[in-house]
Amino acid sequence: LPRTNLSQEENDLIKSKIAKYLDDQHNPINNNSTATITQLSNSSSIAKKATDATKPTTTSTTTTDYNTKYYIPTLSYLSGLSDIICHHKYHCYTSMMTGNVIHLVASLTEKNRKDVLKLSQIIGCYVTGVTY
């Protein structure tokens, strides 16, 4: 049984009811009991107290609806803004490695070693950060 605030007598009573149920189920000759385990737990206030003590308590908050309403659009805007700023200033993307890979391949075909080195380092740092 899980640890609850039941007394030793209440725990022993629950254990004896479960043992009686299991004995009735495994002994087909003397199967006078037709109760199921849910009926045993519902018939006793002690068992009800034990099951209520193991249920997690939940609390409802109404402010989460307001906070999550603007969460995804705000993050999308900030991600796009950082990409625009970094692309204009450094000619690379901060969160879209696909664009960096396309620029890397274009720089490889143009044999632009400076851009190849810069974009390789950016992609390498991104992969290292995602890995760890």
N, C-alpha and C positions, 0 to 999 in steps of 0.2 A: 504494500500500500504506500502511496506517496505520503510524505511528511505533511501532516496537517495539525490543527490544534485540537484534535480529538483526544479524549482520555483513553487510558489503556483498556478500560471496560468496553468502551465504544468500538475500539479497534478489534478487540477479541470477538465481539458480537458480529461485526462485519465479516471477519475471517471465518467464523463458524457457519454463517449463512452461505458464504461462497463455497466452503468445504462441503456442506450438505447438498448444495446444488450440483457440484461436481460429482459427488458420490451417487446422486440420483441419476445423473447422465451416464455414468460408466457402469451402472448396475441395471441391466435391462429387466431382471426378474422383479426387483422391488422398485419400480419406477412409478411411485405414487405422485410425485411432484411434477406438475406441468408448467411450473413457473420458469420464466427465462431470466437471464441475468439482469435485463432491464427492469423486469417486474420486481426483482429483489431490491434493486436500488431505489425504485420508486415507492415501494411499500414501506420503507423504513425512513423515518425522519433523520436517523443517524447517518444512513447512507446518503441521504440528500445533502446533509451538512458536509459530508466528506467530498461529494462531487462539486458542491458550490465552492469549497475552499480551494480546489485545484484549478478552477476556471480563471483565466487571466482577466483582469479588470481593464476595461477600455474607457477612454474619455473622448468626448467629441469636442472638436474645436471648430469654430465658425470662421476664424481668421485665415485658415489655410486656403479656403476657396478664393479669397481676394489675393493672397500671395501667389498662388499658382496660376492665376489667370494671366498675369503679366510676366511670368517667369520665362517661358519659352520664347516669346517674341523679343524680350529684352536681351536674352543671351544670343539670339540669332542676330539681332541688330549689332551688338558689340563684337561678335565674331566677324561679321562682314565689314564693320568699320576698321577693325584691326588689320584685316586683309587689305583693304584699300590703302590705308596709311603705309603699311609696310611695302606694298607693291609700288607705290609712287616713290617712296624714299629709298628702298633697298632692292627693288626689282625682284622680289620673292614673295611667297605667300606664307602666312604664319600658321594657318590651320588646314590648308588644302594641299596636301602633299602631291596630289594628282597634278596640280598646276606646276609645282616644282619639278616633278618628273618630266612633264612635257617640255618645260624650259631646258631641263638638263639634256634631253634627247636632241632638242633643237641646237643647243650649244655644242653638243658632240658632233653633229653633222656639219656645223659651221666651223668646227675646230677652234672654238673660242676657249682656251685653257683657263682663263681667269674665271669665267662664268661656270665652267665645269667644276672647278675646284670649289668655288663658293656654294654652288647648289649641292654638290656631293656632301660637303660639310653640314649643310642645313638638313638634308635628308638623313644623314648619319646621326646627327644630334637628336632629331625627332624620333628615329627608331630606337636609339639608346634610351631616351626618356620614356617611350611607351613600354619598352622591355622592362625597365626597372621601375 
